[in-house]
Amino acid sequence: MNRTRLIFVAIVVVALVIVGAGLLWANRSGAPVDSGLTVDRPEAVKIRILTALPVEPWVRSAAQEFNAGDFSVDGVPIEVEVVAADGLTALGRYDRDEFGALPPDVRPEDLTEAEQARLATFPTAWIPDSRYLVELANAAYKERLGRDVFLTDGEYRARPIAISLFAWGLYNTRAEVLEERFGAIDWSAIHDAATASGGWPELGGLPAWGFFKLVVPNPSRNVGGLAAMIAMAGEFYGRTDISVEDVTNPEFQKWLKELMGAVTDFSSSSAYTAEDFALFGYSVGDGGQLLESDLLQNMQGILNRWEDPLQLYYPEYVTWFDFPFAVWVGPETTALQKNAALEFQRFLLSPEQQQQALAYGLRPANPDVPVDAAEDSLFTRWADQGVQEVVPRTSAMRSPDRDVLLALLRWFELNVAQ
Amino acid sequence: MSKQRPPTSASARRRNSNLTVLIVVAIAATMFCGALFVGGGVWFFNQATDVDPASEADTPAWSPDSAELTVAVSPVMAPVFAELANEFNAQNQQTPDGQTMRVAATVAEPERMVAAALDNPPFQAMSPDSSLWLDRLEQSWLAQSGGQTESQIPIGQRRVSEQTRYAVSPIVIAAWESVARELGWPDRPIGWEDIQRQATRDENFKWNHPSTNSAAGLLATLAEFYAGAGLTRGLTEEAATDQATLDYVRAVEATVRFYGEGEEVIVDRLAEEGRNFLDAFVAQERVVIDWNQNRRGDPLVAIYPAEGTLWTDHPLALLELGGREGEFPVTDNQRLTYQALAAFLSSPAAQQKLLAAGYRPADLGIALDAAGSPFSGTAAVDWREPQTTLQMPSPAVVDVVQNFWYYTKRPTNVYLVVDTSGSMEGTKIDRTREALAAFVEQIRGDRDRVGIVEFASGTKDLVPLTAMDEGNRQALLTRIGNMQAEGGTALLDATYDAIELLLNEDDSEAINAIVVMTDGQENESFRSLTEIQRLLRSAPTPPVVFTIGFGEDADENVLAALAQLGGGQFRRADETDIAELYRIISTYF
């Protein structure tokens, strides 16, 4: 072997040694050997769905069925992870960009490994309680990124997967007394009951019941609390559209504070208010305006624990929740994940799953599925307790804009929470 | 003509060839070694600079893949929770990466739990007796975080990330059945005011509520403030601090026999002393069930206060750690362990166990009046109750009530009898100084007085009872800081002196107590146990004597006898928990 060849061989050997040592070192430090060198087809496409609490039990159950089934996208099996999050809490996290959306000029491939790993937990889709929360999140990102992050039209548009509305739930014995005294159950009657200085005896009830106790979810933990405040404003003003001026009106604030004064404890009212209502019974609340599906899910529990069943009434000014399935359209999630999310969305809207939703007290978003379509539908089971398959003629409250939402939450923080 | 290479010998060629190979091998070896050296150097540097925070400053730490979840549990739930945690651990559940899920429980009073949770807590989850403590944690956390800007959605920045509840129990007034009947039970509703009236009318009526660092104590105190203000809801700061309200609360608090740690200790004392100990006390409903199920003798009944009560709701909350400098975040595996534990606590087996222990399970599918339930077939508890609850005021008003309680509660005269003999030299005397200082800091009432009898072969230093204003507190802390270890152990003489000093005060309105601590054997006293017994019996209201055996050589027989004579308690301590023990004892005052 001549010298030139030897030098050539030596260089090759040195290069191999360096590459070998480099690979050894990379392997030692835990970095994937093939990163950047090959593109592997993933074994499964994982998607995280941030899910509002009222639909979470149903969506979780559907996800288990979905994961056990043979669902795939482009031949890759789909794995759904459901993450429970109150709609307003999730909105707050989007608002503060806590999930870590990428700035407009940054691509996922520019990120370090640690940053990419963090991005792996980015929610693929969000099912908030109401469409207006999606709009508020879009508004926050439009300011930050200059574009919507959830689409309102096209293939990836947000689609409602179920609906529910806010209804009055009152313990039977208490409801009878209030009906006797006030006729209809509405915010005005509840306000008068709440401010009766003599408590239940003054209203015609038993002394042991104490004062009238109202159930309102804590608005900073449960979007239902905010919905209740919007409904109160709707009835106070006799219209469906509420402005910041309406919220800051001293007369309204006085009326609202008197109503809120009948709530016994905001600290123990968790995000699962209807469940608390059942767990602590009439001792903490005689009644309140809560989500119909939550009330229906807890009807049996209430009967198990307390002598008194719950009676449902439908208000004139109604707040609807439509639980939109909104797919994140930014580069933080892959095309495969987005399409997998759509596949799961289709699964939720299938007639079989929509019928399953009836057992959770949710009204189907698929118009082909009636509310009595399933044997275990809670709408037929609790019909004697005032549940109506067809909601009476009502006025739907319009979604509040961001400023109204902030004004209500600030008012609550300053006047009730503190 | 071609240019010919100069002829070379074979050996010369071989030499040249070998040289080249050697150079190449040397270069390769140098580069390889260099790579190893650089790599190894980086590894070594990382090892040297990745300082384990735990070793640096006692900061809680765990490995990034740890699946061990430490849960701080309130004392009232601790015994049942420990059993459930053991059952959970026996399942040996695995995380996806093969770690075994483990739950460790650590007992902490809710108020201290909240304070610890704010900064580098040694636990990742907490289970206080009531959600109101989580609310206070969030309020404090938000205040520490500096709040939010006006334009942000003012929600979601929390210290608690996930939360569930596994059992509830209303707070009741537990009373002997005969006492309850005398009050009118079960024919008429009985309220907080009835108990308060009975206690102020009948000086022999003995009742107790825990201090305000537990839900039961806080509720009883709130009920007093409500009654004092003539309200049942809408308690404001103004109403709570009105002089008439404070006078009323002070009069009621004067009837409380003592405060203390909570229901578990009360139950132990009831078992020992029976009806002589207390007529009524504030506790969870489950205590009544547990007592009636497991004890012989007079039954207890639960009185559900007519004005309303509160619930203990035993939340299990996972903390969102990592927001403080040097604070370890909760690992993914710990999060999985939390979720598995929450699921386990909600399982039918765990829920039935909680029911058997007297709790109302969170699973609404379990009916309380079903056959076999501890709620069926008894009049002592009633699953249909309570009918109403007291309104929980805002956190600001609760703070006011807690702070003003220290000024309205029964005052305390307490002598700390402290052994500073030669055997206390070294870390023992250091830990003792720290523990005494913590005790003095804990006594917050402006009418509370603390004195010290420091002894060895005889009394070395005596600080008479001193009101705990800021100046006196600092002076006392200085005296504590100057304590030195030397001499023998005249334990009984010092104890006798302290009791005599207290009796000379003749202050029957206050809680009079002495806290005796020694690490050794009595060896130099002139007085005897009999003389101490005689002295205590001579007093119409003798002081309560708490005793602490510090370390393994403490004279436990004498200390236990002293505690028995003085109607108090004997506890053992070592250098790790002496401060905590002094702090616990301070809650009795």
HADDOCK unambig.tbl for C-alpha pairs under 7 A between the chains (distance, minus, plus):
assign (segid A and resid 3 and name CA) (segid B and resid 17 and name CA) 6.75 0.50 0.50
assign (segid A and resid 10 and name CA) (segid B and resid 24 and name CA) 5.71 0.50 0.50
assign (segid A and resid 14 and name CA) (segid B and resid 28 and name CA) 5.20 0.50 0.50
assign (segid A and resid 17 and name CA) (segid B and resid 32 and name CA) 6.81 0.50 0.50
assign (segid A and resid 18 and name CA) (segid B and resid 32 and name CA) 6.79 0.50 0.50
assign (segid A and resid 89 and name CA) (segid B and resid 155 and name CA) 6.04 0.50 0.50
assign (segid A and resid 89 and name CA) (segid B and resid 156 and name CA) 4.81 0.50 0.50
assign (segid A and resid 92 and name CA) (segid B and resid 153 and name CA) 5.24 0.50 0.50
assign (segid A and resid 92 and name CA) (segid B and resid 155 and name CA) 5.79 0.50 0.50
assign (segid A and resid 92 and name CA) (segid B and resid 156 and name CA) 5.63 0.50 0.50
assign (segid A and resid 93 and name CA) (segid B and resid 156 and name CA) 6.47 0.50 0.50
assign (segid A and resid 95 and name CA) (segid B and resid 152 and name CA) 6.91 0.50 0.50
assign (segid A and resid 95 and name CA) (segid B and resid 153 and name CA) 6.80 0.50 0.50
assign (segid A and resid 208 and name CA) (segid B and resid 306 and name CA) 6.68 0.50 0.50
assign (segid A and resid 208 and name CA) (segid B and resid 387 and name CA) 6.27 0.50 0.50
assign (segid A and resid 209 and name CA) (segid B and resid 387 and name CA) 5.65 0.50 0.50
assign (segid A and resid 209 and name CA) (segid B and resid 388 and name CA) 5.70 0.50 0.50
assign (segid A and resid 210 and name CA) (segid B and resid 388 and name CA) 6.03 0.50 0.50
assign (segid A and resid 220 and name CA) (segid B and resid 155 and name CA) 5.53 0.50 0.50
assign (segid A and resid 261 and name CA) (segid B and resid 234 and name CA) 6.99 0.50 0.50
assign (segid A and resid 264 and name CA) (segid B and resid 390 and name CA) 6.81 0.50 0.50
assign (segid A and resid 264 and name CA) (segid B and resid 391 and name CA) 4.24 0.50 0.50
assign (segid A and resid 264 and name CA) (segid B and resid 392 and name CA) 5.93 0.50 0.50
assign (segid A and resid 265 and name CA) (segid B and resid 391 and name CA) 6.03 0.50 0.50
assign (segid A and resid 265 and name CA) (segid B and resid 392 and name CA) 5.11 0.50 0.50
assign (segid A and resid 267 and name CA) (segid B and resid 131 and name CA) 6.28 0.50 0.50
assign (segid A and resid 267 and name CA) (segid B and resid 132 and name CA) 5.24 0.50 0.50
assign (segid A and resid 267 and name CA) (segid B and resid 135 and name CA) 5.58 0.50 0.50
assign (segid A and resid 268 and name CA) (segid B and resid 131 and name CA) 5.07 0.50 0.50
assign (segid A and resid 268 and name CA) (segid B and resid 132 and name CA) 6.10 0.50 0.50
assign (segid A and resid 279 and name CA) (segid B and resid 362 and name CA) 6.94 0.50 0.50
assign (segid A and resid 279 and name CA) (segid B and resid 364 and name CA) 6.91 0.50 0.50
assign (segid A and resid 282 and name CA) (segid B and resid 387 and name CA) 6.42 0.50 0.50
assign (segid A and resid 282 and name CA) (segid B and resid 388 and name CA) 6.85 0.50 0.50
assign (segid A and resid 283 and name CA) (segid B and resid 386 and name CA) 5.71 0.50 0.50
assign (segid A and resid 283 and name CA) (segid B and resid 387 and name CA) 4.64 0.50 0.50
assign (segid A and resid 283 and name CA) (segid B and resid 388 and name CA) 3.88 0.50 0.50
assign (segid A and resid 283 and name CA) (segid B and resid 389 and name CA) 5.48 0.50 0.50
assign (segid A and resid 284 and name CA) (segid B and resid 388 and name CA) 6.22 0.50 0.50
assign (segid A and resid 284 and name CA) (segid B and resid 389 and name CA) 5.78 0.50 0.50
assign (segid A and resid 301 and name CA) (segid B and resid 364 and name CA) 4.66 0.50 0.50
assign (segid A and resid 301 and name CA) (segid B and resid 365 and name CA) 5.83 0.50 0.50
assign (segid A and resid 304 and name CA) (segid B and resid 364 and name CA) 6.83 0.50 0.50
assign (segid A and resid 304 and name CA) (segid B and resid 365 and name CA) 6.67 0.50 0.50
assign (segid A and resid 304 and name CA) (segid B and resid 366 and name CA) 6.99 0.50 0.50
assign (segid A and resid 304 and name CA) (segid B and resid 367 and name CA) 4.95 0.50 0.50
assign (segid A and resid 305 and name CA) (segid B and resid 364 and name CA) 6.98 0.50 0.50
assign (segid A and resid 305 and name CA) (segid B and resid 367 and name CA) 5.75 0.50 0.50
assign (segid A and resid 305 and name CA) (segid B and resid 368 and name CA) 6.46 0.50 0.50
assign (segid A and resid 306 and name CA) (segid B and resid 384 and name CA) 6.07 0.50 0.50
assign (segid A and resid 307 and name CA) (segid B and resid 384 and name CA) 6.93 0.50 0.50
assign (segid A and resid 406 and name CA) (segid B and resid 153 and name CA) 6.58 0.50 0.50
assign (segid A and resid 417 and name CA) (segid B and resid 394 and name CA) 6.17 0.50 0.50
assign (segid A and resid 418 and name CA) (segid B and resid 394 and name CA) 5.59 0.50 0.50
assign (segid A and resid 418 and name CA) (segid B and resid 395 and name CA) 6.32 0.50 0.50
assign (segid A and resid 418 and name CA) (segid B and resid 396 and name CA) 6.29 0.50 0.50
